[in-house]
Amino acid sequence: MKISISGAVGSGKSTISRMLAKKLKYRHYSMGEFMREMAKKRNISINDLSVLAETDSTIDEELDARQREIGDGEDNFIMDSRLGFHFIPESYKIFFTVDLKEAAKRIFKDKRAEETYKNIEEAMSYLKKRMRSENIRYKEYYGINFPQKEDFDLIIDTTTKKPDEIVKEILKATKR
């Protein structure tokens, strides 16, 4: 089974994807990790990479090709990617929603080396900027108004749920 997990920044995609992959003994892929690797190679932040991608289509082309290659060449994996549903259309498509302030709290608390903020308000500002930047590209490159509920098989609001609860909900839904 191919499962793509999409959602807002800070919705828990990476955490849940890793947990689910471990539980199912599936391989886990993360476009966020791939983007961080790309940013690190260029010696810029992931936010700067996202903005750069608005004018440099080769960034998204590389990420897109990687997703397609995995989707076409493998089975039994979890793809943590905002556009995984688009590039792996045969996947079981999951979308996570989350309150913006809660997302900012999670990212602030996470203390990622390449994403540091003075406070939750600065993290919220970053999240808005990043989502706006990504949505511009999704519309321009793929004609996608992100997100559209009809693109997904399962939608989960992660704002108040614990990761293990979400994993159980996904396992129950995918057994159908």
Secondary structure, DSSP 8 states (H G I E B T S, - for coil): -EEEEEE-TTSSHHHHHHHHHHHHT-EEEEHHHHHHHHHHHHTS-HHHHHHHHTT-HHHHHHHHHHHHHHHHH--SEEEE-TTHHHHSTTSEEEEEE--HHHHHHHHHHHT-TT---SSHHHHHHHHHHHHHHHHHHIIIII---S--GGG-SEEEE-SS--HHHHHHHHHHHHT-
